[in-house]
Amino acid sequence: MALLLKGGRVVDPAMGLDAVLDIVVRDGVIVEVGEDLTIPKGETIDCAEKVVLPGLADVHVHLREPGREYKETIASGTRAAAHGGFTAVACMPNTDPVCDSGSKVRFIVERAAAEGAVRVYPIGAITKRQEGEQLAEIGDMIAEGAVAFSDDGKGIQSAGMTRVAMDYIKRFGAPMIAHCEDESLAENGVVNEGVVSTRMGLPGIPDVAEETMVARDIALAELTGCRLHLAHLSTAGSLELVRAAKARGVKVTCEVTPHHLFLDEDALVGYDTNLKMNPPLRTAADREALVAGLLEGTVDCIATDHAPHAVHEKELEFELAPFGTTGLETALSLVNTHLVATGKMTWSQVAQLMCHGPREAVGLPAMRLEAGMPADITIVDPEARVEVTAEWFASKGRNSAFLGANLLGKASDVLVGGKWALKNGKVAG
C-alpha cells in the first residue's frame, strides 16, 4: 500500500530541504519527495502545520534487558522511543549480564527484531563485565551487530587499558564511547561539588572528575587515531577541551543530554531523587555553556541517557537512590519548548542534532528524506501541549527529571520502515 504524507514542512539539512512538500512512501521506502504529489490509492496523511523530519535517533539509551526487566524491557523501551519521536536507538551494555560477547549482542538483536517498536543498535562493552581489566570480545560483537563500544556507567580508570582498547577498536572502524569519570576524584559524590552540595550536606562530584578523563581520552584518541565519542558532557571545561581537540583534527565527537541543557544544580533544593544523575547537574554557567556549544556546532548531538528505574528504587534517601532519569519521551518536547519556540534553534538544526549528528557519531545507517531511503520519518506537531505526568509515559520508568512540566510540541506520528510506530500520538500495537 502507498502512503502519502501531504503538505508538511519537510526539513532535512542533508538534502537542503525546508519547504512545504509531499512525500510518497511505498513498500517501506520513500519513492518521491516533491510538490502536489498524488497516489492512485492508499492512505493520505494531512501534515499541514506539522514538521516532517528524517527519523530521529538516540545513541545513549539504557533498555535494561537482559537482567533488569523490572526497570525496562526492549519492548517497553522502544515503545517509549516511538512515543518520543525516535525511529532508532543505540542501547548501552550495562545489562545483567553485561553485553560483552557476540552471543549477548545476538540476543539483543533478535529480541529487538521480535518485539522492538523502533530500530535497535547494540553497543558492546569495551572490557569484560565492564571491570576495566580485560578486553571484551570486540570482533565477535561486531560480527553480531554491535555498532560501538562503551563501558558506560563506569569510566575505564587505566590509561593503559584505554589505549589498548582504542588500538583494537580502531581496527574495526568503530567508535569508542567514553564515560569520563575519574573515580578517585568522584569518590562517593552524588551531586555537583560546590555551594549547593555544601548547603544540602551531600558529598560532591567535582567538575575535574570529568574534565581530567576527557583530556586523557582525547589525548589517547589523538595518539591512536581511534574515533572517540564523549558521552553526556556536563561542564564548560569539558566542552572547551572538545573544541580545542576538534581544531587540531582529533576524531572526537560529543553529546549532551536535555537534563544538562535545561536544568542545573539549583533545581536540587527539594532533594528530588529524579534529579540525581551521573554526571550530576552542574552550575548555571555550565548549563549555559552547553547550550552555546550546541548552537555553535561544537556539540555533535543530543542524546537522552534514558535511564529508567523502578519507583521503589528512587524513593530511597538521596544518597542511596540510583543515578539516572528517563529521557526518551521528553527530549523532543524540551528542545522545541526551550530552543525552537524561543527562536534560538531552527528545525534544520534539530534534524542535524537529533538525526544526522547521532548517526554520524556512532556509525548508524544514514537516514535522509530522499527517494530510495527507508521510510524512517518523524512527524512533529510543534503546537501540541504536553503535561508530563507519571501516567503519560510508555516507558516502565517514571523517574523523569521533568515530571510536572508543561511542554510545547511533540511527535504526532512515527514511521519505521514505512510502518507506523506512532500514529496520532498513540504507540502502534
SENU-83372 format. One record per residue (C-alpha): residue number from 1; residue in three letters; z, x, y. Coordinates in nm, 4 decimals. Example, Ala and Ser with C-alpha at 12.3 -4.5 7.8 and 13.67 -1.06 7.14 Angstrom:
2
NODE  pos  code        pz        px        py
NODE    1   ALA    0.7800    1.2300   -0.4500
NODE    2   SER    0.7140    1.3670   -0.1060
//
This chain:
429
NODE  pos  code        pz        px        py
NODE    1   MET    0.0000    0.0000    0.0000
NODE    2   ALA   -0.0798    0.1146    0.3501
NODE    3   LEU    0.1766    0.1225    0.6282
NODE    4   LEU    0.1026    0.1142    1.0000
NODE    5   LEU    0.3633    0.2349    1.2498
NODE    6   LYS    0.2399    0.0657    1.5643
NODE    7   GLY    0.2883    0.1578    1.9279
NODE    8   GLY    0.5797    0.4001    1.9142
NODE    9   ARG    0.6374    0.7004    2.1365
NODE   10   VAL    0.5205    0.9680    1.8929
NODE   11   VAL    0.6834    1.3039    1.9664
NODE   12   ASP    0.6110    1.6259    1.7815
NODE   13   PRO    0.6103    1.9582    1.9706
NODE   14   ALA    0.4440    2.1309    1.6752
NODE   15   MET    0.1396    1.9102    1.7332
NODE   16   GLY    0.1683    1.8883    2.1121
NODE   17   LEU    0.2355    1.5154    2.0848
NODE   18   ASP    0.4322    1.2960    2.3248
NODE   19   ALA    0.2432    0.9722    2.3704
NODE   20   VAL    0.2285    0.6101    2.2592
NODE   21   LEU    0.0332    0.6259    1.9344
NODE   22   ASP   -0.0063    0.4657    1.5937
NODE   23   ILE    0.0483    0.6303    1.2540
NODE   24   VAL   -0.1118    0.5200    0.9285
NODE   25   VAL    0.0634    0.6087    0.6009
NODE   26   ARG   -0.0912    0.5638    0.2585
NODE   27   ASP    0.0382    0.6763   -0.0817
NODE   28   GLY    0.3270    0.8635    0.0785
NODE   29   VAL    0.1059    1.0692    0.3094
NODE   30   ILE    0.0164    1.0459    0.6779
NODE   31   VAL   -0.3569    0.9728    0.6873
NODE   32   GLU   -0.4160    0.9189    1.0599
NODE   33   VAL   -0.2438    0.9528    1.3972
NODE   34   GLY   -0.4155    0.8008    1.6967
NODE   35   GLU   -0.4649    0.5094    1.9344
NODE   36   ASP   -0.5446    0.1479    1.8453
NODE   37   LEU   -0.5374    0.2046    1.4708
NODE   38   THR   -0.5581   -0.0814    1.2216
NODE   39   ILE   -0.5281   -0.1271    0.8465
NODE   40   PRO   -0.7114   -0.3934    0.6428
NODE   41   LYS   -0.3961   -0.4821    0.4531
NODE   42   GLY   -0.0435   -0.3534    0.4187
NODE   43   GLU    0.2727   -0.3522    0.6272
NODE   44   THR    0.2790   -0.3135    1.0048
NODE   45   ILE    0.5987   -0.1978    1.1779
NODE   46   ASP    0.6310   -0.2621    1.5511
NODE   47   CYS    0.7597    0.0641    1.7013
NODE   48   ALA    0.7367   -0.0395    2.0659
NODE   49   GLU    1.0237    0.1033    2.2730
NODE   50   LYS    1.1110    0.3382    1.9885
NODE   51   VAL    1.0683    0.7140    1.9424
NODE   52   VAL    0.8861    0.8361    1.6317
NODE   53   LEU    0.9810    1.1881    1.5213
NODE   54   PRO    0.8929    1.4134    1.2284
NODE   55   GLY    1.1657    1.3800    0.9664
NODE   56   LEU    1.4957    1.5320    1.0784
NODE   57   ALA    1.6629    1.7977    0.8625
NODE   58   ASP    2.0272    1.9078    0.8413
NODE   59   VAL    2.0703    2.2524    0.6903
NODE   60   HIS    2.4508    2.2550    0.6710
NODE   61   VAL    2.5878    1.9729    0.4577
NODE   62   HIS    2.8672    1.9525    0.2007
NODE   63   LEU    2.7773    1.6978   -0.0673
NODE   64   ARG    3.0860    1.7885   -0.2771
NODE   65   GLU    2.9184    1.7158   -0.6127
NODE   66   PRO    2.9903    1.8524   -0.8698
NODE   67   GLY    3.3676    1.8535   -0.8900
NODE   68   ARG    3.4824    1.6693   -0.5799
NODE   69   GLU    3.3081    1.3359   -0.6167
NODE   70   TYR    3.6085    1.1527   -0.4775
NODE   71   LYS    3.5149    1.3012   -0.1376
NODE   72   GLU    3.1354    1.2565   -0.1570
NODE   73   THR    2.8516    1.2462   -0.4079
NODE   74   ILE    2.4855    1.3370   -0.3838
NODE   75   ALA    2.4109    0.9642   -0.3807
NODE   76   SER    2.6598    0.8729   -0.1062
NODE   77   GLY    2.5931    1.1856    0.0995
NODE   78   THR    2.2183    1.1335    0.1041
NODE   79   ARG    2.2669    0.7670    0.1935
NODE   80   ALA    2.4744    0.8885    0.4884
NODE   81   ALA    2.1925    1.1274    0.5774
NODE   82   ALA    1.9391    0.8450    0.5803
NODE   83   HIS    2.1756    0.6306    0.7875
NODE   84   GLY    2.1918    0.9129    1.0415
NODE   85   GLY    1.8140    0.9565    1.0569
NODE   86   PHE    1.7727    1.2625    0.8342
NODE   87   THR    1.4980    1.2961    0.5744
NODE   88   ALA    1.6228    1.6242    0.4252
NODE   89   VAL    1.9493    1.8104    0.3815
NODE   90   ALA    2.0411    2.1557    0.2528
NODE   91   CYS    2.3729    2.1483    0.0676
NODE   92   MET    2.6330    2.4239    0.0635
NODE   93   PRO    2.7515    2.5789   -0.2648
NODE   94   ASN    3.1297    2.5467   -0.2334
NODE   95   THR    3.1484    2.2799   -0.5016
NODE   96   ASP    3.3684    2.2917   -0.8120
NODE   97   PRO    3.2383    2.4858   -0.9940
NODE   98   VAL    3.0701    2.6926   -0.7244
NODE   99   CYS    2.6907    2.6724   -0.7241
NODE  100   ASP    2.6360    3.0362   -0.8231
NODE  101   SER    2.3853    3.0189   -1.1109
NODE  102   GLY    2.0447    2.8775   -1.1915
NODE  103   SER    2.1843    2.6042   -1.4141
NODE  104   LYS    2.4087    2.4766   -1.1353
NODE  105   VAL    2.1189    2.4695   -0.8904
NODE  106   ARG    1.9178    2.2782   -1.1505
NODE  107   PHE    2.1968    2.0216   -1.1815
NODE  108   ILE    2.1816    1.9506   -0.8079
NODE  109   VAL    1.8016    1.9309   -0.8080
NODE  110   GLU    1.7981    1.6893   -1.0999
NODE  111   ARG    2.0803    1.4728   -0.9686
NODE  112   ALA    1.9136    1.4546   -0.6262
NODE  113   ALA    1.5821    1.3538   -0.7845
NODE  114   ALA    1.7568    1.0737   -0.9724
NODE  115   GLU    1.9986    0.9472   -0.7058
NODE  116   GLY    1.9163    1.1022   -0.3692
NODE  117   ALA    1.8076    0.8840   -0.0783
NODE  118   VAL    1.6553    1.1868    0.1013
NODE  119   ARG    1.5289    1.5297    0.0006
NODE  120   VAL    1.7982    1.7754   -0.1095
NODE  121   TYR    1.7627    2.1549   -0.0992
NODE  122   PRO    2.0409    2.3537   -0.2698
NODE  123   ILE    2.1921    2.6622   -0.1086
NODE  124   GLY    2.3241    2.9081   -0.3671
NODE  125   ALA    2.6382    3.1183   -0.3410
NODE  126   ILE    2.5976    3.4831   -0.2451
NODE  127   THR    2.8783    3.6031   -0.4697
NODE  128   LYS    3.0164    3.4756   -0.7973
NODE  129   ARG    3.2708    3.1988   -0.7401
NODE  130   GLN    3.2443    3.2884   -0.3701
NODE  131   GLU    3.5012    3.5612   -0.4283
NODE  132   GLY    3.3079    3.8252   -0.2341
NODE  133   GLU    3.3107    4.0818   -0.5141
NODE  134   GLN    3.0024    4.0434   -0.7375
NODE  135   LEU    2.6535    3.9196   -0.6579
NODE  136   ALA    2.5726    3.5768   -0.7951
NODE  137   GLU    2.2537    3.5044   -0.9939
NODE  138   ILE    2.0220    3.5175   -0.6933
NODE  139   GLY    1.6901    3.5374   -0.8804
NODE  140   ASP    1.7774    3.2607   -1.1260
NODE  141   MET    1.8845    3.0328   -0.8416
NODE  142   ILE    1.5612    3.0977   -0.6532
NODE  143   ALA    1.3670    3.0071   -0.9675
NODE  144   GLU    1.5525    2.6763   -0.9945
NODE  145   GLY    1.5022    2.5775   -0.6310
NODE  146   ALA    1.7661    2.7427   -0.4113
NODE  147   VAL    1.6318    2.7939   -0.0592
NODE  148   ALA    1.9021    3.0173    0.0905
NODE  149   PHE    2.2334    3.1842    0.0085
NODE  150   SER    2.5778    3.1484    0.1613
NODE  151   ASP    2.9458    3.1794    0.0786
NODE  152   ASP    3.0102    2.9139    0.3430
NODE  153   GLY    3.3758    2.8269    0.3725
NODE  154   LYS    3.4536    3.1951    0.3294
NODE  155   GLY    3.3185    3.4952    0.5128
NODE  156   ILE    3.2357    3.7937    0.2910
NODE  157   GLN    3.5056    4.0330    0.4047
NODE  158   SER    3.3476    4.3532    0.2709
NODE  159   ALA    3.0705    4.5014    0.4851
NODE  160   GLY    2.9509    4.6994    0.1830
NODE  161   MET    2.9179    4.3854   -0.0272
NODE  162   THR    2.7365    4.2112    0.2564
NODE  163   ARG    2.4884    4.4982    0.2833
NODE  164   VAL    2.4192    4.4928   -0.0908
NODE  165   ALA    2.3672    4.1177   -0.0780
NODE  166   MET    2.1297    4.1404    0.2178
NODE  167   ASP    1.9252    4.4126    0.0495
NODE  168   TYR    1.8909    4.1981   -0.2627
NODE  169   ILE    1.8312    3.8609   -0.0969
NODE  170   LYS    1.5643    4.0186    0.1262
NODE  171   ARG    1.3539    4.0938   -0.1823
NODE  172   PHE    1.3126    3.7205   -0.2398
NODE  173   GLY    1.2269    3.6433    0.1218
NODE  174   ALA    1.5214    3.4050    0.1504
NODE  175   PRO    1.7734    3.3932    0.4348
NODE  176   MET    2.1441    3.4677    0.4143
NODE  177   ILE    2.3606    3.2085    0.5877
NODE  178   ALA    2.6772    3.3695    0.7185
NODE  179   HIS    3.0158    3.2084    0.7682
NODE  180   CYS    3.1524    3.4539    1.0209
NODE  181   GLU    3.5293    3.4792    0.9973
NODE  182   ASP    3.7475    3.7884    0.9682
NODE  183   GLU    4.0355    3.6576    0.7599
NODE  184   SER    4.2678    3.9378    0.8691
NODE  185   LEU    4.2328    3.8072    1.2260
NODE  186   ALA    4.2211    3.4357    1.1468
NODE  187   GLU    4.5170    3.4576    0.9049
NODE  188   ASN    4.6788    3.1128    0.8760
NODE  189   GLY    4.5423    2.9746    1.2023
NODE  190   VAL    4.4460    2.6098    1.2301
NODE  191   VAL    4.3289    2.5700    1.5934
NODE  192   ASN    4.1811    2.7931    1.8617
NODE  193   GLU    4.4219    3.0620    1.9775
NODE  194   GLY    4.5178    3.0110    2.3407
NODE  195   VAL    4.7055    2.7869    2.5761
NODE  196   VAL    4.6543    2.4726    2.3662
NODE  197   SER    4.7721    2.6318    2.0409
NODE  198   THR    5.0830    2.7587    2.2201
NODE  199   ARG    5.1531    2.4181    2.3723
NODE  200   MET    5.1072    2.2476    2.0338
NODE  201   GLY    5.3139    2.5029    1.8446
NODE  202   LEU    5.0335    2.5685    1.5958
NODE  203   PRO    4.9031    2.9046    1.4704
NODE  204   GLY    4.5756    3.0014    1.6362
NODE  205   ILE    4.2421    3.1489    1.5310
NODE  206   PRO    4.1195    3.3916    1.7995
NODE  207   ASP    3.7566    3.3930    1.9032
NODE  208   VAL    3.7272    3.7574    1.7945
NODE  209   ALA    3.7798    3.6477    1.4327
NODE  210   GLU    3.4307    3.5005    1.4584
NODE  211   GLU    3.2727    3.7447    1.7004
NODE  212   THR    3.3585    4.0638    1.5108
NODE  213   MET    3.1894    3.9239    1.1992
NODE  214   VAL    2.8899    3.8013    1.3970
NODE  215   ALA    2.8467    4.1538    1.5376
NODE  216   ARG    2.8866    4.3093    1.1922
NODE  217   ASP    2.6388    4.0789    1.0206
NODE  218   ILE    2.3818    4.1198    1.2969
NODE  219   ALA    2.4115    4.4988    1.2631
NODE  220   LEU    2.3649    4.4752    0.8855
NODE  221   ALA    2.0663    4.2432    0.9233
NODE  222   GLU    1.9139    4.4929    1.1655
NODE  223   LEU    1.9747    4.7707    0.9123
NODE  224   THR    1.8411    4.5886    0.6064
NODE  225   GLY    1.5713    4.3674    0.7559
NODE  226   CYS    1.7216    4.0610    0.5870
NODE  227   ARG    1.6780    3.7218    0.7523
NODE  228   LEU    2.0192    3.6148    0.8833
NODE  229   HIS    2.1197    3.2637    0.9819
NODE  230   LEU    2.4571    3.2273    1.1502
NODE  231   ALA    2.6385    2.9044    1.0688
NODE  232   HIS    2.8384    2.6908    1.3131
NODE  233   LEU    2.8717    2.9299    1.6070
NODE  234   SER    3.1626    2.8270    1.8266
NODE  235   THR    3.2159    3.0855    2.1021
NODE  236   ALA    3.0328    3.2085    2.4102
NODE  237   GLY    3.0793    3.5648    2.2851
NODE  238   SER    2.9033    3.4910    1.9564
NODE  239   LEU    2.6136    3.3358    2.1417
NODE  240   GLU    2.5795    3.6404    2.3659
NODE  241   LEU    2.5634    3.8645    2.0571
NODE  242   VAL    2.2810    3.6496    1.9187
NODE  243   ARG    2.0969    3.6536    2.2488
NODE  244   ALA    2.1082    4.0337    2.2597
NODE  245   ALA    2.0054    4.0664    1.8946
NODE  246   LYS    1.7037    3.8431    1.9410
NODE  247   ALA    1.5987    4.0527    2.2400
NODE  248   ARG    1.5997    4.3572    2.0074
NODE  249   GLY    1.3871    4.1767    1.7498
NODE  250   VAL    1.6540    4.1240    1.4855
NODE  251   LYS    1.5657    3.8488    1.2354
NODE  252   VAL    1.8566    3.6264    1.3316
NODE  253   THR    1.8822    3.2527    1.3883
NODE  254   CYS    2.1835    3.0367    1.4583
NODE  255   GLU    2.3086    2.6796    1.4570
NODE  256   VAL    2.5679    2.4803    1.6489
NODE  257   THR    2.7379    2.1559    1.5500
NODE  258   PRO    2.7763    1.8353    1.7503
NODE  259   HIS    3.1551    1.8666    1.7432
NODE  260   HIS    3.1416    2.2115    1.9044
NODE  261   LEU    2.8860    2.0860    2.1580
NODE  262   PHE    3.0678    1.7718    2.2651
NODE  263   LEU    3.4394    1.8383    2.2038
NODE  264   ASP    3.6801    2.1169    2.2943
NODE  265   GLU    4.0405    2.2101    2.2211
NODE  266   ASP    4.1761    1.9761    2.4897
NODE  267   ALA    4.0964    1.6857    2.2539
NODE  268   LEU    4.3649    1.8108    2.0110
NODE  269   VAL    4.6680    1.6937    2.2052
NODE  270   GLY    4.7226    1.3978    1.9709
NODE  271   TYR    4.7331    1.6169    1.6563
NODE  272   ASP    4.4446    1.4170    1.5059
NODE  273   THR    4.3560    1.5961    1.1814
NODE  274   ASN    3.9984    1.4676    1.2058
NODE  275   LEU    3.9652    1.7255    1.4838
NODE  276   LYS    4.0786    2.0096    1.2577
NODE  277   MET    3.7727    2.2110    1.1586
NODE  278   ASN    3.6732    2.5705    1.0907
NODE  279   PRO    3.5694    2.7286    1.3182
NODE  280   PRO    3.8076    2.5356    1.5425
NODE  281   LEU    3.7245    2.3507    1.8586
NODE  282   ARG    3.7187    2.6175    2.1295
NODE  283   THR    3.7611    2.6118    2.5061
NODE  284   ALA    3.5665    2.4012    2.7531
NODE  285   ALA    3.3921    2.7208    2.8696
NODE  286   ASP    3.2787    2.7938    2.5123
NODE  287   ARG    3.1510    2.4390    2.4734
NODE  288   GLU    2.9538    2.4625    2.7972
NODE  289   ALA    2.8052    2.7971    2.6894
NODE  290   LEU    2.6899    2.6463    2.3589
NODE  291   VAL    2.5205    2.3567    2.5376
NODE  292   ALA    2.3487    2.6033    2.7716
NODE  293   GLY    2.2358    2.8140    2.4742
NODE  294   LEU    2.0953    2.5046    2.3103
NODE  295   LEU    1.8988    2.4022    2.6169
NODE  296   GLU    1.7655    2.7512    2.6889
NODE  297   GLY    1.6462    2.8114    2.3315
NODE  298   THR    1.8913    3.0789    2.2125
NODE  299   VAL    2.0308    2.8297    1.9608
NODE  300   ASP    1.7712    2.7509    1.6948
NODE  301   CYS    1.9006    2.4255    1.5564
NODE  302   ILE    2.1681    2.1606    1.5444
NODE  303   ALA    2.3464    2.1294    1.2094
NODE  304   THR    2.6351    1.8967    1.1315
NODE  305   ASP    2.8553    2.0920    0.8857
NODE  306   HIS    2.9150    1.7477    0.7312
NODE  307   ALA    3.2472    1.7916    0.5513
NODE  308   PRO    3.3814    1.4654    0.4046
NODE  309   HIS    3.7412    1.4388    0.2838
NODE  310   ALA    3.9476    1.1623    0.1285
NODE  311   VAL    4.1730    0.9615    0.3589
NODE  312   HIS    4.4932    1.0792    0.1909
NODE  313   GLU    4.3979    1.4442    0.2497
NODE  314   LYS    4.3507    1.4013    0.6225
NODE  315   GLU    4.6765    1.2060    0.6515
NODE  316   LEU    4.8787    1.5208    0.5819
NODE  317   GLU    5.0554    1.7220    0.8516
NODE  318   PHE    4.8112    1.9079    1.0750
NODE  319   GLU    4.8761    2.2493    0.9211
NODE  320   LEU    4.8336    2.1141    0.5663
NODE  321   ALA    4.5296    1.8901    0.6151
NODE  322   PRO    4.1895    2.0342    0.5130
NODE  323   PHE    3.9387    2.1591    0.7678
NODE  324   GLY    3.6304    1.9514    0.8382
NODE  325   THR    3.4688    1.6459    0.9927
NODE  326   THR    3.1837    1.4257    0.8819
NODE  327   GLY    2.8689    1.4548    1.0917
NODE  328   LEU    2.5510    1.3233    0.9329
NODE  329   GLU    2.5756    0.9731    1.0746
NODE  330   THR    2.6785    1.0514    1.4315
NODE  331   ALA    2.4738    1.3633    1.5194
NODE  332   LEU    2.1577    1.1950    1.6464
NODE  333   SER    2.3502    0.9364    1.8466
NODE  334   LEU    2.5679    1.2055    2.0038
NODE  335   VAL    2.2660    1.4129    2.1052
NODE  336   ASN    2.0991    1.1100    2.2602
NODE  337   THR    2.4162    0.9972    2.4380
NODE  338   HIS    2.5177    1.3299    2.5883
NODE  339   LEU    2.1880    1.5135    2.6315
NODE  340   VAL    1.8776    1.2932    2.6201
NODE  341   ALA    2.0105    0.9867    2.8029
NODE  342   THR    2.1593    1.2127    3.0708
NODE  343   GLY    1.8269    1.3860    3.1300
NODE  344   LYS    1.9386    1.7275    3.0061
NODE  345   MET    1.7142    1.7292    2.6978
NODE  346   THR    1.3753    1.5837    2.6061
NODE  347   TRP    1.2800    1.4172    2.2800
NODE  348   SER    1.0458    1.7089    2.2194
NODE  349   GLN    1.3491    1.9396    2.2263
NODE  350   VAL    1.5328    1.7062    1.9880
NODE  351   ALA    1.2429    1.7301    1.7441
NODE  352   GLN    1.2477    2.1085    1.7690
NODE  353   LEU    1.6247    2.1396    1.7257
NODE  354   MET    1.6684    1.8763    1.4542
NODE  355   CYS    1.3415    1.9016    1.2596
NODE  356   HIS    1.1383    2.2177    1.3097
NODE  357   GLY    1.4170    2.4617    1.4003
NODE  358   PRO    1.6324    2.3874    1.0944
NODE  359   ARG    1.3355    2.4064    0.8593
NODE  360   GLU    1.2168    2.7357    1.0056
NODE  361   ALA    1.5638    2.8919    0.9975
NODE  362   VAL    1.6356    2.8161    0.6337
NODE  363   GLY    1.2814    2.8059    0.4980
NODE  364   LEU    1.2408    2.4365    0.4186
NODE  365   PRO    0.8883    2.2920    0.3955
NODE  366   ALA    0.7391    2.2145    0.7352
NODE  367   MET    0.7072    1.8522    0.8454
NODE  368   ARG    0.4610    1.7526    1.1164
NODE  369   LEU    0.3127    1.4277    1.2358
NODE  370   GLU   -0.0439    1.5020    1.1311
NODE  371   ALA   -0.2880    1.3827    0.8690
NODE  372   GLY   -0.2245    1.5295    0.5268
NODE  373   MET    0.1505    1.5824    0.5702
NODE  374   PRO    0.4105    1.3956    0.3634
NODE  375   ALA    0.5262    1.0831    0.5428
NODE  376   ASP    0.8773    1.2021    0.6265
NODE  377   ILE    0.9366    1.0200    0.9526
NODE  378   THR    1.2406    0.9293    1.1627
NODE  379   ILE    1.2159    0.6290    1.3960
NODE  380   VAL    1.4796    0.6102    1.6707
NODE  381   ASP    1.5919    0.3178    1.8810
NODE  382   PRO    1.7180    0.5066    2.1881
NODE  383   GLU    1.8844    0.1973    2.3388
NODE  384   ALA    2.0792    0.0836    2.0311
NODE  385   ARG    2.4555    0.0675    2.0773
NODE  386   VAL    2.6775    0.2287    1.8155
NODE  387   GLU    3.0503    0.1756    1.7786
NODE  388   VAL    3.1837    0.4439    1.5446
NODE  389   THR    3.4307    0.2749    1.3115
NODE  390   ALA    3.5515    0.3653    0.9637
NODE  391   GLU    3.3635    0.0675    0.8203
NODE  392   TRP    3.0331    0.1768    0.9761
NODE  393   PHE    2.9856    0.4854    0.7580
NODE  394   ALA    2.7697    0.5091    0.4462
NODE  395   SER    2.9474    0.8351    0.3586
NODE  396   LYS    3.2604    0.8231    0.1453
NODE  397   GLY    3.4206    1.0331    0.4156
NODE  398   ARG    3.5785    0.8524    0.7092
NODE  399   ASN    3.7140    1.1698    0.8704
NODE  400   SER    3.4926    1.1683    1.1771
NODE  401   ALA    3.5942    1.3566    1.4891
NODE  402   PHE    3.4234    1.0773    1.6846
NODE  403   LEU    3.5990    0.7700    1.5456
NODE  404   GLY    3.6275    0.5104    1.8193
NODE  405   ALA    3.3367    0.6479    2.0226
NODE  406   ASN    3.0741    0.4173    2.1721
NODE  407   LEU    2.7376    0.5892    2.1493
NODE  408   LEU    2.3824    0.5205    2.2601
NODE  409   GLY    2.0836    0.5379    2.0253
NODE  410   LYS    2.0445    0.5633    1.6503
NODE  411   ALA    1.7853    0.5846    1.3772
NODE  412   SER    1.6434    0.2417    1.3001
NODE  413   ASP    1.4068    0.3416    1.0207
NODE  414   VAL    1.3521    0.6458    0.7999
NODE  415   LEU    1.0611    0.7196    0.5680
NODE  416   VAL    1.0857    0.9858    0.2975
NODE  417   GLY    0.7567    1.0482    0.1216
NODE  418   GLY    0.6333    0.7153    0.2519
NODE  419   LYS    0.9264    0.5222    0.1026
NODE  420   TRP    1.1957    0.3521    0.3049
NODE  421   ALA    1.5269    0.5347    0.3038
NODE  422   LEU    1.6445    0.3331    0.6052
NODE  423   LYS    1.4892    0.0084    0.7260
NODE  424   ASN    1.6056   -0.1999    1.0184
NODE  425   GLY    1.9223    0.0065    1.0315
NODE  426   LYS    2.0161   -0.0557    0.6689
NODE  427   VAL    2.0054    0.2097    0.3971
NODE  428   ALA    1.7494    0.1135    0.1337
NODE  429   GLY    1.8917    0.0080   -0.2013
//
